[in-house]
C-alpha cells in the first residue's frame, strides 16, 4: 500500500453516553479500535500503527470515563492526523476533585521521569486500592512519548448548584513514533 506523503489531514469524531461505556467497558475498546483503524490507514505501517493507536485511544478514553462525573452525559472523542502528529482529545464533565487528580497526574508526568512515576504509582495503588488509577496516562508518556495537556472550563450544575468542569484531555504523539 502506498502512503501519500503530503501533509493531508484526517479527522474522526465519536460521541457516546458515558453510562453506555460504564455499563459495557468493552465499548471503550471498540471505539478505540474503530478510530485507530481509520487513522492507521494513513500511516506507513498501518497494522503496527493500528495496534499502538488503539492502545493510546483506549487508555485516554478509559481515563476520561474514570475521571468524569457519574451522571447522564456524553463523552466525546476526537482524533486527527496532520502535520506529522496524531492528536486524540476526550471531553467530559468532571468534579473539582477529579480535575485536581488529573492535574496532579499531569504535573507528576511533566516534572518526573515516567518510569519513576510508574513505579511510585504501583506502590501507592498496592497500599490504597481505592486510589483512582491514572496509570494509563503514565503508560502513554512512558511507552509512546505522548505529550499530554488538559483544558478546563468551569461551569455550573443547576440541579445541584455546584461548580462542574468541562475537561478536555489531549494526547499528541509524533507520527514517526509509528514507523
C-alpha positions as CSV (number, residue, x, y, z in Angstrom):
1,X,0.0,0.0,0.0
2,X,1.4,3.4,-0.9
3,X,1.0,6.3,1.5
4,X,0.6,9.8,0.2
5,X,3.5,11.8,1.7
6,X,1.6,15.1,1.5
7,X,0.6,16.7,4.8
8,X,-3.1,15.6,4.5
9,X,-5.4,15.9,7.4
10,X,-7.8,13.3,8.5
11,X,-10.1,13.5,11.5
12,X,-12.8,11.5,13.2
13,X,-15.2,12.2,16.0
14,X,-17.1,9.7,18.2
15,X,-19.5,10.6,21.0
16,X,-21.4,8.3,23.2
17,X,-23.2,8.3,26.5
18,X,-20.9,7.8,29.5
19,X,-23.4,5.4,31.0
20,X,-23.0,3.1,27.9
21,X,-19.3,3.0,28.4
22,X,-19.6,2.2,32.1
23,X,-22.3,-0.4,31.6
24,X,-20.2,-2.2,29.0
25,X,-16.5,-1.3,29.4
26,X,-15.7,-3.2,26.2
27,X,-17.2,-0.3,24.2
28,X,-14.1,1.8,25.1
29,X,-12.0,-0.7,23.3
30,X,-14.4,-0.9,20.4
31,X,-14.4,2.8,19.9
32,X,-10.6,2.9,20.2
33,X,-10.3,0.1,17.6
34,X,-12.5,1.9,15.2
35,X,-10.7,5.2,15.4
36,X,-7.3,3.5,15.3
37,X,-8.1,1.6,12.2
38,X,-9.3,4.7,10.5
39,X,-6.2,6.8,11.4
40,X,-3.7,4.0,10.8
41,X,-4.7,3.7,7.1
42,X,-2.8,6.9,6.6
43,X,0.5,5.8,8.1
44,X,3.4,3.9,6.7
45,X,2.9,0.7,8.6
46,X,-0.9,0.5,9.2
47,X,-1.1,-2.8,11.1
48,X,1.5,-1.9,13.7
49,X,0.2,1.7,13.9
50,X,-3.3,0.4,14.4
51,X,-2.3,-1.6,17.5
52,X,-0.4,1.2,19.1
53,X,-3.1,3.8,18.3
54,X,-5.9,1.6,19.6
55,X,-4.0,1.2,22.9
56,X,-3.4,5.0,23.1
57,X,-7.0,5.9,22.3
58,X,-8.4,3.2,24.7
59,X,-6.2,4.4,27.6
60,X,-7.3,8.0,27.1
61,X,-11.0,7.1,26.8
62,X,-10.9,4.9,29.9
63,X,-9.2,7.6,31.8
64,X,-11.8,10.1,30.7
65,X,-14.7,7.8,31.9
66,X,-12.9,7.2,35.2
67,X,-12.4,10.9,35.8
68,X,-15.9,12.1,34.8
69,X,-19.0,12.8,36.8
70,X,-21.3,9.8,37.2
71,X,-24.2,11.5,35.5
72,X,-26.1,11.4,32.3
73,X,-23.6,13.0,29.9
74,X,-22.0,12.4,26.6
75,X,-18.3,11.7,26.4
76,X,-16.7,13.0,23.2
77,X,-13.6,11.6,21.4
78,X,-11.9,13.5,18.6
79,X,-8.8,12.3,16.7
80,X,-6.8,13.9,14.0
81,X,-3.7,13.2,11.9
82,X,-2.0,16.2,10.4
83,X,1.4,17.9,10.3
84,X,3.2,14.8,11.3
85,X,1.2,14.4,14.6
86,X,-1.7,12.3,15.9
87,X,-3.9,14.2,18.3
88,X,-6.5,12.5,20.4
89,X,-8.9,14.5,22.6
90,X,-11.6,13.5,25.0
91,X,-14.1,15.8,26.5
92,X,-16.4,15.3,29.5
93,X,-17.8,16.9,32.7
94,X,-15.8,16.4,35.9
95,X,-15.9,17.5,39.5
96,X,-13.3,19.8,41.1
97,X,-11.8,16.7,42.9
98,X,-11.5,14.8,39.6
99,X,-9.8,17.9,38.0
100,X,-7.3,18.1,40.9
101,X,-6.5,14.4,40.4
102,X,-6.0,14.8,36.6
103,X,-3.8,17.9,37.1
104,X,-1.8,16.0,39.7
105,X,-1.1,13.2,37.3
106,X,-0.1,15.6,34.5
107,X,2.1,17.6,36.9
108,X,3.9,14.5,38.1
109,X,4.4,13.4,34.5
110,X,5.7,16.8,33.4
111,X,8.2,17.1,36.2
112,X,9.2,13.4,36.7
113,X,10.7,10.5,34.9
114,X,7.8,8.4,33.6
115,X,9.5,5.2,34.9
116,X,9.8,6.6,38.4
117,X,6.2,7.9,38.3
118,X,5.1,4.4,37.1
119,X,6.8,2.6,40.0
120,X,5.6,5.1,42.6
121,X,2.0,4.7,41.4
122,X,2.2,0.9,41.5
123,X,3.4,1.1,45.1
124,X,0.7,3.6,46.0
125,X,-2.0,1.5,44.4
126,X,-0.8,-1.5,46.3
127,X,-1.3,0.4,49.6
128,X,-4.6,2.1,48.7
129,X,-6.9,0.1,46.3
130,X,-9.5,2.9,46.4
131,X,-7.0,5.3,44.8
132,X,-8.2,6.2,41.3
133,X,-5.9,4.9,38.7
134,X,-4.1,7.2,36.2
135,X,-1.7,4.6,35.2
136,X,-2.9,4.7,31.6
137,X,-1.7,8.3,31.4
138,X,1.7,7.2,32.7
139,X,1.8,4.5,30.0
140,X,1.0,7.0,27.3
141,X,4.0,9.1,28.2
142,X,6.3,6.2,29.1
143,X,5.6,3.9,26.1
144,X,4.5,6.4,23.4
145,X,6.2,9.7,24.3
146,X,2.8,11.3,24.3
147,X,2.5,15.0,25.2
148,X,-0.5,15.4,27.5
149,X,-2.4,18.6,28.1
150,X,-5.6,19.4,30.0
151,X,-8.0,22.3,29.2
152,X,-10.6,23.0,32.0
153,X,-13.6,25.4,31.8
154,X,-15.7,26.0,34.8
155,X,-19.5,25.6,34.5
156,X,-22.4,25.4,36.9
157,X,-24.8,22.4,37.5
158,X,-28.2,23.9,38.2
159,X,-29.5,20.6,39.5
160,X,-27.0,20.6,42.4
161,X,-26.0,24.2,42.5
162,X,-22.3,23.2,42.3
163,X,-19.4,24.0,40.1
164,X,-18.6,21.4,37.4
165,X,-15.8,21.5,34.9
166,X,-15.7,20.8,31.2
167,X,-12.5,18.9,30.7
168,X,-10.6,18.2,27.5
169,X,-7.7,15.8,27.9
170,X,-5.4,15.7,24.9
171,X,-2.6,13.4,23.8
172,X,-0.3,14.4,21.0
173,X,2.1,11.8,19.5
174,X,4.6,12.3,16.7
175,X,3.7,10.3,13.6
176,X,7.3,9.0,13.4
177,X,6.6,7.1,16.6
178,X,4.5,4.7,14.4
179,X,7.2,3.9,11.8
